[in-house]
Amino acid sequence: MKGPLFYAKILLFGEYGIIKDSKGLAIPYSSYKGALKVSDDHTSEAKLSNSKMHDFYQYLLTIKHKNLHLRLDELKDDIENGLYFDSSIPQGYGVGSSGALVAAIYDKYADNKITVLENLTRNKLLILKEIFSLMESYFHGKSSGLDPLNSYLSLPILINSKDNIEATGIPSQKEGKGAVFLLDSEMVGETQPMINIFMNKMKNEGFRNMIDHDFATYTDACIDDFLHGNVNSLFGNVKSLSKVVFKHFKPMIPKSFHKLWQEGIESNDYYLKLCGSGGGGYILGFTEDYEKVKMVLKGYKLELVYRF
């Protein structure tokens, strides 16, 4: 047995802000994907995934939501028969590895599930997000439910606020020089410690004000520019956002990338921002000249996400 594919996701804008109810924009990233498999594959990866699946099953026994009806006996039988998640999505990289697994489990084992083929009303999206938040909390302690939602629907998702989310369209890619890219820190990041740092910072009034004003203002402007294809304005706002993140989110940026981050802002060759919670994994980059950036950042691993 092999189930349907579920893709990675990239939160283009809104990291941390969405915890505090500001805007976010997430897009599917089809370079990485995963699918449920039952097989007698005895590779170490399959065994490890199967063992983790068993722990996840135990957790699923404990959660309750009036709109979630999982066939847990069937899931248990499949786990005993070797069910695992065959995935190329790197873990601890901020691109939704646990979200894709949650989406796959819901898709296969939920009765009366909400599907992408329906008229996806705001209420249905919120129900899905609630369910996925509960399911994914097993992995991170606290989850917005956004990663699994993005993976499950395979559509760009615009978060206006906690209670206002919508599937959206993004401008089709062009053969231009500009690009969004991923920069591989070659370090695994852990979400929970980064969230803890953020929550501690939120106890500081100055930090809260910065999130409510500077961070939210530039994030909202970036999302608006991106969705409307205002490329020139976008890069100005991304630069401002990159500066704010560099100043206030330093613990989430691996130390070895501080200099590179600053150099991007000063040279205007590229601007960096967090991809997910930070602490390692991928860093997100924006540039008006991707070919130049490949030369400037020679020696680093880059992956193209989107062309302007």
KOLLUMVO-845018 format. One record per residue: x, y, z of N, C-alpha, C, O in turn; residue in three letters. Coordinates in steps of 0.2 Angstrom, whole numbers, padded with zeros to 4 digits, always signed. Layout:
XYZXYZXYZXYZALA...
% end
This chain:
+0004-0006+0000+0000+0000+0000+0004+0006+0000+0009+0007+0004MET+0002+0011-0004+0006+0018-0004+0000+0023-0004-0004+0023-0009LYS+0000+0028+0000-0005+0033+0000-0003+0039-0004+0002+0039-0007GLY-0008+0044-0005-0006+0050-0009-0001+0054-0006+0001+0053+0000PRO+0002+0058-0010+0008+0062-0008+0006+0068-0004+0001+0071-0006LEU+0009+0070+0001+0008+0077+0004+0015+0081+0004+0020+0078+0006PHE+0014+0087+0002+0020+0091+0001+0022+0095+0007+0018+0096+0012TYR+0029+0097+0007+0031+0102+0012+0028+0108+0011+0024+0109+0007ALA+0029+0113+0016+0026+0120+0016+0031+0125+0017+0036+0123+0021LYS+0030+0131+0015+0035+0136+0017+0030+0142+0019+0026+0144+0015ILE+0032+0144+0025+0028+0150+0028+0032+0156+0025+0037+0158+0028LEU+0030+0159+0020+0034+0165+0017+0034+0171+0021+0039+0174+0022LEU+0028+0172+0025+0028+0178+0029+0024+0176+0035+0019+0172+0035PHE+0026+0178+0041+0021+0177+0047+0024+0173+0053+0021+0172+0057GLY+0030+0171+0052+0033+0167+0057+0033+0171+0064+0034+0177+0064GLU+0031+0167+0069+0030+0170+0076+0024+0175+0076+0020+0175+0081TYR+0023+0179+0071+0017+0184+0071+0011+0180+0071+0006+0183+0075GLY+0010+0175+0068+0004+0171+0068+0002+0168+0075-0004+0167+0076ILE+0007+0167+0079+0005+0165+0086+0002+0171+0089-0003+0170+0094ILE+0003+0177+0087+0000+0183+0091-0005+0186+0086-0007+0192+0087LYS-0008+0182+0082-0014+0184+0078-0013+0189+0073-0017+0193+0071ASP-0007+0190+0070-0006+0194+0064-0006+0190+0058-0007+0184+0058SER-0005+0193+0052-0005+0190+0046+0000+0185+0044+0006+0185+0047LYS-0001+0180+0040+0004+0175+0037+0002+0173+0030-0004+0173+0029GLY+0007+0170+0027+0006+0167+0020+0010+0161+0019+0016+0161+0020LEU+0007+0155+0018+0010+0149+0018+0009+0146+0011+0003+0146+0008ALA+0014+0143+0008+0013+0140+0001+0016+0133+0001+0020+0131+0005ILE+0013+0128-0003+0015+0122-0003+0022+0122-0007+0023+0126-0011PRO+0026+0117-0005+0033+0117-0008+0034+0109-0010+0036+0105-0006TYR+0033+0108-0017+0033+0102-0019+0039+0098-0020+0040+0092-0022SER+0045+0101-0019+0051+0098-0019+0052+0093-0014+0056+0088-0015SER+0049+0093-0009+0049+0088-0004+0042+0085-0002+0037+0089-0002TYR+0041+0079-0001+0035+0076+0000+0035+0069+0004+0041+0067+0005LYS+0029+0067+0006+0029+0061+0010+0023+0057+0008+0018+0060+0006GLY+0023+0051+0010+0017+0047+0009+0017+0041+0014+0022+0038+0016ALA+0011+0039+0016+0010+0033+0020+0012+0027+0016+0009+0026+0011LEU+0015+0022+0019+0016+0016+0016+0016+0010+0021+0018+0011+0027LYS+0013+0005+0019+0013-0002+0023+0018-0006+0019+0016-0008+0013VAL+0023-0009+0022+0027-0014+0018+0031-0017+0023+0032-0015+0029SER+0035-0022+0021+0039-0026+0025+0046-0023+0024+0051-0027+0025ASP+0047-0017+0022+0053-0014+0022+0056-0013+0029+0053-0010+0033ASP+0062-0016+0029+0065-0016+0036+0071-0011+0036+0076-0013+0040HIS+0071-0006+0032+0077-0001+0033+0076+0002+0040+0071+0002+0043THR+0082+0005+0042+0082+0008+0049+0077+0014+0049+0073+0016+0054SER+0076+0018+0043+0072+0024+0042+0064+0021+0043+0060+0025+0047GLU+0063+0016+0040+0056+0013+0040+0054+0011+0047+0049+0012+0050ALA+0059+0008+0050+0058+0005+0057+0057+0011+0062+0053+0011+0067LYS+0061+0016+0061+0061+0022+0066+0054+0025+0065+0051+0027+0070LEU+0052+0026+0059+0046+0030+0057+0040+0026+0060+0035+0028+0063SER+0040+0019+0059+0035+0015+0062+0035+0015+0070+0029+0015+0072ASN+0040+0016+0073+0040+0016+0080+0037+0023+0082+0034+0023+0087SER+0039+0028+0079+0036+0035+0080+0029+0035+0079+0025+0038+0083LYS+0027+0031+0074+0020+0031+0072+0016+0028+0078+0010+0030+0079MET+0019+0023+0081+0016+0020+0087+0014+0025+0093+0009+0025+0096HIS+0020+0029+0094+0019+0034+0099+0014+0039+0097+0010+0041+0102ASP+0013+0041+0091+0009+0046+0089+0001+0043+0090-0003+0046+0092PHE+0001+0036+0088-0006+0033+0089-0008+0033+0096-0014+0035+0097TYR-0004+0032+0101-0005+0033+0108-0008+0040+0110-0013+0040+0114GLN-0005+0045+0107-0007+0052+0108-0014+0053+0105-0018+0056+0108TYR-0015+0050+0099-0021+0051+0096-0027+0048+0100-0033+0051+0099LEU-0026+0043+0103-0031+0040+0108-0034+0045+0113-0039+0045+0115LEU-0029+0050+0115-0031+0055+0120-0035+0061+0118-0038+0065+0122THR-0035+0062+0111-0038+0069+0109-0045+0068+0107-0047+0063+0104ILE-0049+0074+0109-0056+0074+0107-0057+0080+0103-0055+0086+0105LYS-0061+0079+0098-0064+0085+0094-0070+0083+0091-0070+0077+0088HIS-0076+0087+0092-0082+0084+0089-0082+0083+0082-0086+0079+0079LYS-0078+0086+0078-0078+0085+0071-0072+0080+0069-0071+0079+0063ASN-0069+0077+0073-0063+0072+0072-0065+0065+0074-0066+0063+0080LEU-0066+0061+0069-0068+0054+0070-0063+0049+0066-0063+0048+0060HIS-0057+0047+0070-0052+0043+0067-0053+0036+0068-0055+0034+0073LEU-0052+0032+0063-0053+0025+0063-0046+0022+0066-0042+0019+0063ARG-0046+0023+0073-0040+0021+0076-0038+0014+0077-0032+0012+0077LEU-0043+0010+0077-0042+0002+0077-0038+0000+0070-0034-0004+0070ASP-0041+0003+0065-0038+0002+0058-0030+0005+0058-0026+0001+0055GLU-0029+0011+0061-0023+0014+0061-0018+0009+0065-0012+0008+0063LEU-0020+0006+0071-0016+0002+0075-0014-0004+0071-0009-0006+0071LYS-0019-0007+0068-0018-0013+0064-0012-0012+0058-0008-0016+0057ASP-0013-0006+0055-0008-0005+0050-0001-0003+0053+0004-0005+0050ASP-0001+0000+0059+0005+0001+0062+0009-0006+0064+0015-0007+0063ILE+0004-0010+0066+0007-0017+0068+0009-0021+0061+0014-0025+0062GLU+0007-0019+0056+0009-0022+0049+0014-0018+0046+0016-0020+0040ASN+0017-0013+0049+0023-0010+0046+0022-0003+0043+0026-0001+0039GLY+0016+0000+0045+0015+0007+0043+0020+0012+0044+0023+0012+0050LEU+0023+0016+0039+0027+0021+0041+0026+0027+0036+0023+0026+0031TYR+0030+0032+0037+0029+0038+0033+0035+0039+0029+0041+0041+0032PHE+0035+0037+0023+0040+0038+0018+0041+0045+0015+0037+0047+0011ASP+0046+0048+0018+0046+0056+0017+0053+0058+0015+0058+0056+0018SER+0053+0063+0011+0059+0066+0009+0060+0073+0012+0065+0077+0012SER+0055+0075+0016+0054+0082+0020+0059+0082+0025+0059+0078+0030ILE+0064+0086+0025+0069+0086+0031+0066+0088+0037+0062+0093+0038PRO+0068+0085+0043+0065+0086+0049+0069+0091+0053+0075+0092+0052GLN+0065+0096+0056+0069+0101+0060+0071+0107+0055+0076+0110+0057GLY+0068+0107+0049+0070+0112+0044+0065+0118+0043+0067+0122+0039TYR+0060+0118+0047+0055+0123+0046+0050+0122+0040+0047+0127+0037GLY+0050+0116+0037+0046+0116+0030+0040+0110+0031+0038+0108+0026VAL+0039+0109+0038+0032+0105+0039+0033+0098+0038+0028+0095+0035GLY+0038+0095+0041+0038+0087+0040+0033+0084+0045+0030+0079+0042SER+0031+0087+0051+0026+0084+0055+0019+0085+0052+0015+0082+0052SER+0019+0091+0049+0012+0093+0046+0010+0089+0040+0004+0087+0040GLY+0015+0087+0036+0013+0082+0031+0011+0075+0033+0006+0072+0031ALA+0014+0073+0039+0012+0067+0042+0005+0067+0045+0001+0063+0044LEU+0004+0073+0048-0003+0074+0051-0008+0074+0045-0014+0071+0046VAL-0007+0077+0040-0012+0078+0034-0013+0071+0031-0018+0069+0030ALA-0008+0067+0031-0008+0060+0028-0012+0055+0033-0017+0052+0030ALA-0012+0056+0039-0015+0052+0044-0023+0054+0044-0027+0049+0043ILE-0024+0060+0044-0031+0063+0043-0034+0060+0037-0040+0058+0037TYR-0031+0061+0031-0033+0059+0025-0035+0052+0024-0040+0050+0022ASP-0031+0048+0027-0032+0040+0027-0037+0038+0032-0041+0033+0030LYS-0037+0040+0038-0041+0037+0043-0047+0041+0046-0050+0039+0050TYR-0048+0047+0044-0054+0051+0046-0060+0049+0043-0060+0049+0036ALA-0065+0048+0046-0072+0048+0044-0075+0055+0043-0073+0059+0047ASP-0080+0055+0038-0083+0062+0037-0078+0068+0036-0079+0073+0039ASN-0073+0066+0033-0067+0071+0033-0069+0077+0028-0073+0076+0023LYS-0067+0083+0029-0068+0089+0025-0062+0088+0019-0057+0086+0021ILE-0065+0089+0013-0060+0088+0007-0059+0094+0003-0063+0098+0004THR-0054+0094-0001-0052+0100-0005-0057+0101-0010-0058+0106-0014VAL-0061+0095-0012-0066+0095-0017-0072+0099-0015-0076+0101-0020LEU-0073+0100-0009-0079+0104-0007-0078+0111-0008-0073+0114-0009GLU-0084+0115-0006-0084+0122-0006-0080+0124+0001-0083+0123+0006ASN-0074+0126+0001-0070+0127+0007-0072+0133+0010-0069+0139+0009LEU-0078+0133+0014-0080+0139+0018-0075+0141+0023-0071+0137+0025THR-0075+0147+0025-0070+0149+0031-0071+0145+0037-0066+0143+0040ARG-0078+0143+0038-0079+0138+0044-0076+0132+0043-0073+0129+0048ASN-0076+0129+0037-0073+0122+0036-0065+0122+0037-0062+0118+0040LYS-0062+0128+0034-0055+0129+0035-0053+0129+0043-0048+0127+0045LEU-0057+0133+0046-0056+0134+0054-0057+0127+0057-0053+0126+0062LEU-0062+0123+0055-0062+0117+0058-0056+0112+0057-0054+0109+0061ILE-0054+0112+0051-0048+0108+0049-0042+0111+0053-0038+0107+0055LEU-0041+0117+0053-0036+0120+0057-0036+0118+0064-0030+0117+0067LYS-0042+0118+0067-0042+0116+0074-0040+0109+0075-0036+0107+0080GLU-0043+0105+0071-0041+0097+0071-0034+0096+0070-0031+0093+0074ILE-0031+0100+0065-0024+0099+0064-0020+0101+0069-0014+0099+0071PHE-0022+0107+0073-0018+0110+0078-0018+0105+0084-0013+0104+0087SER-0023+0102+0085-0024+0096+0091-0019+0091+0089-0015+0088+0093LEU-0019+0088+0083-0015+0082+0081-0008+0084+0081-0004+0080+0083MET-0006+0090+0078+0001+0091+0078+0004+0094+0084+0010+0094+0085GLU+0000+0095+0089+0003+0098+0095+0007+0092+0099+0012+0094+0103SER+0006+0086+0097+0010+0080+0099+0018+0082+0097+0022+0080+0101TYR+0019+0085+0092+0026+0086+0089+0029+0092+0092+0035+0092+0093PHE+0025+0097+0093+0028+0104+0095+0026+0106+0102+0029+0112+0104HIS+0022+0103+0105+0019+0106+0111+0014+0111+0110+0009+0111+0114GLY+0015+0115+0105+0009+0120+0103+0010+0120+0095+0015+0121+0093LYS+0004+0120+0092+0004+0120+0085-0002+0125+0082-0007+0124+0085SER-0001+0129+0077-0006+0133+0074-0011+0128+0070-0016+0130+0069SER-0008+0123+0068-0012+0118+0063-0011+0120+0056-0014+0117+0051GLY-0007+0126+0055-0007+0128+0048-0003+0124+0043-0004+0123+0038LEU+0003+0121+0046+0007+0116+0042+0003+0111+0039+0003+0109+0033ASP-0001+0107+0043-0005+0101+0041-0010+0104+0036-0012+0100+0031PRO-0013+0110+0037-0018+0112+0033-0016+0114+0026-0019+0112+0021LEU-0010+0117+0026-0007+0118+0019-0005+0112+0016-0006+0111+0009ASN-0002+0107+0019+0000+0101+0016-0006+0097+0014-0006+0094+0008SER-0012+0097+0018-0018+0093+0016-0021+0096+0010-0023+0092+0005TYR-0022+0103+0010-0025+0106+0004-0021+0107-0002-0024+0107-0008LEU-0014+0107-0001-0010+0109-0006-0011+0115-0010-0011+0116-0016SER-0013+0120-0006-0015+0127-0009-0012+0132-0004-0010+0131+0002LEU-0010+0138-0007-0008+0143-0003-0013+0145+0002-0019+0146+0000PRO-0011+0147+0008-0016+0149+0013-0014+0156+0016-0008+0157+0018ILE-0019+0160+0016-0018+0167+0019-0021+0167+0025-0027+0165+0026LEU-0017+0169+0030-0020+0169+0037-0021+0177+0039-0016+0181+0039ILE-0027+0179+0039-0028+0186+0041-0028+0187+0049-0026+0192+0051ASN-0030+0182+0052-0030+0181+0060-0032+0174+0061-0033+0170+0057SER-0032+0173+0068-0033+0166+0070-0040+0163+0067-0041+0157+0066LYS-0045+0168+0067-0052+0166+0065-0053+0168+0058-0059+0167+0056ASP-0048+0169+0054-0050+0172+0047-0044+0169+0043-0039+0173+0042ASN-0045+0163+0040-0040+0161+0035-0044+0159+0029-0050+0157+0029ILE-0040+0159+0023-0043+0158+0017-0038+0155+0012-0032+0156+0012GLU-0040+0150+0008-0036+0148+0002-0035+0154-0003-0040+0157-0004ALA-0029+0155-0005-0028+0160-0010-0024+0158-0016-0022+0153-0016THR-0024+0163-0021-0020+0162-0026-0014+0166-0026-0014+0172-0023GLY-0008+0164-0029-0002+0168-0029-0001+0169-0036-0002+0165-0040ILE+0003+0175-0038+0004+0176-0045+0009+0171-0048+0013+0168-0044PRO+0007+0169-0054+0011+0164-0057+0018+0166-0058+0020+0172-0059SER+0023+0161-0058+0030+0163-0058+0032+0165-0065+0029+0164-0070GLN+0037+0170-0065+0039+0173-0071+0046+0171-0072+0050+0168-0068LYS+0049+0172-0078+0056+0170-0080+0060+0176-0078+0065+0178-0082GLU+0059+0179-0073+0063+0185-0071+0069+0184-0067+0071+0178-0066GLY+0073+0189-0065+0079+0188-0062+0078+0187-0054+0082+0184-0051LYS+0073+0189-0052+0071+0189-0044+0069+0182-0042+0067+0178-0046GLY+0070+0181-0036+0068+0174-0033+0067+0174-0026+0070+0178-0022ALA+0063+0169-0023+0063+0167-0016+0067+0161-0016+0066+0157-0020VAL+0072+0160-0011+0076+0154-0011+0077+0152-0004+0076+0156+0001PHE+0079+0146-0003+0080+0143+0004+0088+0143+0004+0092+0141+0000LEU+0091+0145+0010+0098+0144+0012+0098+0139+0017+0095+0140+0023LEU+0102+0134+0016+0103+0128+0021+0108+0130+0026+0114+0131+0025ASP+0106+0130+0032+0110+0131+0038+0114+0125+0040+0119+0126+0043SER+0112+0119+0037+0115+0113+0038+0115+0111+0046+0120+0108+0048GLU+0110+0114+0049+0109+0113+0056+0102+0111+0057+0098+0114+0054MET+0101+0106+0062+0094+0105+0063+0091+0110+0069+0094+0111+0074VAL+0085+0113+0067+0082+0117+0072+0077+0114+0076+0073+0109+0073GLY+0076+0115+0082+0070+0112+0086+0065+0118+0088+0067+0123+0090GLU+0059+0116+0086+0054+0121+0087+0052+0124+0094+0052+0129+0095THR+0052+0119+0098+0049+0120+0105+0054+0125+0109+0051+0130+0112GLN+0060+0124+0109+0065+0129+0112+0064+0136+0109+0065+0141+0113PRO+0063+0137+0103+0063+0143+0099+0056+0147+0102+0056+0153+0103MET+0051+0143+0102+0044+0145+0104+0045+0148+0111+0042+0153+0113ILE+0048+0144+0115+0049+0146+0122+0053+0153+0123+0051+0157+0127ASN+0058+0153+0119+0062+0160+0119+0057+0166+0117+0057+0171+0120ILE+0053+0164+0112+0048+0169+0109+0043+0171+0115+0042+0177+0116PHE+0041+0166+0118+0035+0167+0123+0038+0171+0129+0035+0175+0132MET+0045+0170+0131+0048+0174+0136+0049+0181+0134+0048+0185+0138ASN+0051+0182+0128+0052+0189+0125+0045+0193+0125+0045+0199+0127LYS+0040+0189+0124+0033+0192+0124+0031+0195+0131+0026+0199+0131MET+0035+0193+0136+0033+0196+0143+0036+0203+0143+0034+0207+0148LYS+0040+0205+0139+0043+0212+0139+0038+0216+0134+0037+0215+0129ASN+0036+0222+0137+0032+0226+0134+0034+0229+0128+0031+0230+0123GLU+0041+0231+0128+0044+0234+0122+0044+0229+0116+0043+0231+0110GLY+0045+0223+0118+0045+0217+0112+0038+0216+0110+0037+0216+0104PHE+0033+0216+0114+0026+0216+0112+0024+0221+0107+0021+0220+0102ARG+0026+0227+0109+0025+0233+0105+0028+0233+0098+0025+0234+0093ASN+0034+0230+0098+0038+0229+0092+0034+0224+0087+0033+0225+0081MET+0032+0219+0090+0028+0214+0086+0021+0217+0084+0020+0216+0078ILE+0018+0220+0088+0011+0223+0086+0012+0229+0081+0008+0230+0076ASP+0018+0232+0081+0019+0238+0076+0023+0236+0070+0021+0234+0065HIS+0030+0237+0072+0035+0236+0066+0034+0229+0063+0033+0229+0056ASP+0034+0224+0067+0034+0217+0064+0028+0216+0060+0028+0213+0054PHE+0022+0217+0063+0016+0216+0059+0015+0221+0053+0012+0218+0048ALA+0017+0227+0054+0016+0232+0048+0020+0229+0042+0018+0229+0037THR+0027+0227+0043+0031+0225+0037+0028+0218+0035+0028+0217+0029TYR+0026+0214+0039+0024+0207+0037+0018+0208+0033+0017+0205+0027THR+0013+0212+0035+0007+0213+0031+0008+0216+0025+0005+0215+0020ASP+0013+0221+0024+0015+0225+0018+0018+0220+0013+0016+0220+0007ALA+0022+0215+0016+0025+0210+0012+0020+0206+0009+0021+0204+0003CYS+0015+0203+0013+0010+0199+0010+0006+0202+0005+0005+0199+0000ILE+0004+0208+0006+0000+0212+0001+0004+0213-0005+0001+0212-0011ASP+0010+0215-0005+0014+0216-0011+0015+0209-0015+0015+0209-0021ASP+0017+0204-0011+0018+0197-0014+0011+0195-0018+0012+0193-0024PHE+0006+0195-0015-0001+0193-0018-0003+0197-0024-0006+0195-0028LEU-0001+0204-0024-0003+0208-0029+0003+0209-0034+0002+0213-0039HIS+0008+0205-0033+0014+0206-0038+0017+0212-0038+0020+0214-0043GLY+0017+0216-0033+0021+0223-0032+0028+0221-0030+0030+0223-0025ASN+0032+0219-0035+0039+0217-0034+0043+0222-0031+0047+0221-0026VAL+0043+0228-0034+0048+0234-0032+0046+0235-0024+0051+0236-0020ASN+0040+0236-0023+0038+0238-0016+0040+0232-0011+0042+0233-0006SER+0039+0226-0014+0040+0220-0010+0047+0220-0007+0048+0219-0001LEU+0052+0221-0011+0059+0221-0009+0061+0226-0003+0065+0225+0001PHE+0058+0232-0004+0059+0237+0001+0056+0235+0008+0059+0236+0013GLY+0050+0232+0008+0047+0229+0014+0050+0223+0017+0051+0222+0023ASN+0053+0219+0012+0057+0213+0015+0063+0215+0018+0065+0213+0023VAL+0066+0220+0015+0072+0223+0018+0071+0226+0025+0075+0224+0030LYS+0065+0229+0026+0064+0232+0033+0062+0226+0038+0064+0227+0043SER+0059+0221+0035+0057+0215+0039+0063+0212+0041+0064+0210+0047LEU+0068+0211+0037+0074+0208+0038+0078+0211+0044+0081+0208+0048SER+0078+0218+0043+0081+0222+0049+0078+0221+0055+0082+0220+0060LYS+0071+0221+0056+0068+0220+0062+0069+0213+0065+0070+0212+0071VAL+0069+0208+0061+0070+0201+0063+0078+0201+0066+0079+0197+0071VAL+0082+0204+0062+0089+0203+0064+0090+0207+0071+0094+0204+0075PHE+0087+0212+0072+0088+0216+0078+0084+0212+0084+0087+0212+0090LYS+0078+0209+0083+0074+0207+0089+0074+0199+0089+0072+0197+0094HIS+0076+0196+0084+0075+0188+0084+0082+0185+0084+0083+0179+0081PHE+0087+0188+0086+0094+0186+0085+0095+0178+0088+0098+0174+0085LYS+0092+0177+0094+0093+0170+0096+0090+0164+0092+0092+0159+0092PRO+0086+0166+0087+0083+0162+0082+0087+0161+0076+0086+0157+0072MET+0092+0165+0075+0096+0165+0069+0103+0162+0071+0106+0164+0076ILE+0105+0156+0068+0111+0153+0070+0117+0158+0070+0117+0162+0065PRO+0121+0158+0075+0126+0163+0075+0131+0164+0069+0133+0169+0067LYS+0132+0158+0066+0136+0158+0060+0133+0161+0054+0137+0162+0049SER+0127+0163+0055+0124+0167+0049+0122+0174+0051+0119+0178+0046PHE+0124+0177+0057+0123+0184+0058+0127+0188+0053+0124+0193+0051HIS+0133+0187+0052+0137+0191+0047+0134+0191+0040+0133+0196+0037LYS+0132+0185+0038+0129+0184+0031+0122+0188+0031+0121+0192+0026LEU+0118+0188+0036+0112+0192+0036+0113+0199+0036+0110+0203+0032TRP+0118+0202+0040+0119+0209+0040+0122+0211+0033+0120+0216+0030GLN+0126+0207+0030+0129+0208+0023+0124+0209+0018+0124+0213+0013GLU+0119+0205+0018+0113+0205+0013+0110+0212+0014+0108+0215+0009GLY+0108+0214+0020+0105+0221+0021+0109+0226+0019+0107+0231+0015ILE+0116+0226+0020+0120+0232+0018+0121+0232+0010+0122+0237+0008GLU+0122+0226+0007+0124+0226+0000+0117+0226-0004+0118+0228-0010SER+0112+0225-0001+0105+0224-0005+0105+0219-0011+0101+0219-0015ASN+0110+0214-0010+0110+0208-0015+0105+0203-0013+0102+0200-0017ASP+0103+0203-0007+0098+0198-0004+0096+0200+0003+0099+0204+0006TYR+0090+0198+0005+0088+0199+0011+0086+0192+0014+0082+0188+0011TYR+0087+0191+0021+0086+0185+0024+0080+0186+0029+0080+0191+0032LEU+0077+0180+0030+0072+0180+0035+0071+0173+0038+0073+0168+0035LYS+0068+0172+0044+0067+0166+0046+0062+0162+0042+0057+0164+0039LEU+0063+0155+0042+0059+0150+0038+0056+0146+0044+0060+0141+0046CYS+0050+0147+0046+0048+0143+0052+0051+0146+0058+0052+0152+0059GLY+0052+0142+0063+0054+0145+0070+0061+0147+0070+0063+0150+0075SER+0065+0145+0066+0073+0146+0066+0077+0142+0070+0074+0136+0072GLY+0082+0144+0072+0087+0140+0077+0091+0135+0072+0095+0131+0075GLY+0090+0135+0066+0093+0130+0062+0089+0129+0056+0084+0133+0054GLY+0090+0123+0052+0085+0122+0047+0087+0127+0041+0092+0129+0040GLY+0081+0128+0037+0082+0133+0032+0081+0140+0034+0078+0142+0039TYR+0084+0145+0031+0083+0152+0031+0080+0154+0024+0083+0152+0019ILE+0076+0159+0024+0072+0161+0018+0076+0167+0015+0077+0171+0019LEU+0077+0167+0009+0080+0173+0006+0076+0176+0000+0072+0172-0003GLY+0077+0182-0001+0073+0186-0006+0079+0190-0010+0083+0193-0007PHE+0079+0189-0017+0084+0193-0020+0081+0195-0027+0076+0192-0030THR+0083+0201-0029+0081+0204-0036+0086+0201-0042+0084+0202-0047GLU+0091+0197-0040+0095+0194-0045+0098+0188-0042+0103+0187-0039ASP+0095+0182-0044+0096+0176-0041+0103+0173-0044+0107+0170-0040TYR+0105+0175-0050+0111+0172-0053+0117+0175-0049+0122+0172-0047GLU+0116+0182-0047+0121+0185-0043+0122+0182-0036+0128+0181-0034LYS+0116+0181-0033+0116+0178-0027+0120+0171-0026+0123+0169-0022VAL+0119+0167-0032+0122+0161-0032+0130+0162-0032+0134+0157-0029LYS+0132+0167-0035+0140+0169-0035+0142+0171-0028+0147+0169-0025MET+0138+0176-0025+0139+0179-0019+0139+0174-0013+0143+0174-0009VAL+0134+0169-0013+0134+0164-0008+0136+0158-0010+0134+0152-0008LEU+0141+0158-0015+0145+0152-0017+0147+0148-0011+0150+0151-0006LYS+0147+0141-0011+0149+0138-0005+0143+0136+0000+0144+0132+0004GLY+0137+0140-0001+0132+0138+0003+0127+0134-0001+0127+0135-0008TYR+0122+0130+0002+0117+0126-0002+0111+0131-0003+0108+0132+0002LYS+0109+0132-0009+0103+0136-0010+0098+0132-0014+0100+0127-0018LEU+0092+0133-0013+0086+0130-0016+0081+0135-0019+0079+0139-0015GLU+0080+0135-0025+0075+0140-0028+0068+0138-0026+0066+0132-0027LEU+0064+0143-0024+0057+0142-0022+0052+0145-0027+0047+0142-0029VAL+0054+0151-0029+0049+0155-0033+0053+0160-0037+0058+0163-0034TYR+0051+0161-0043+0054+0166-0047+0049+0172-0048+0043+0171-0049ARG+0052+0178-0048+0049+0184-0050+0050+0186-0057+0047+0191-0060PHE
% end
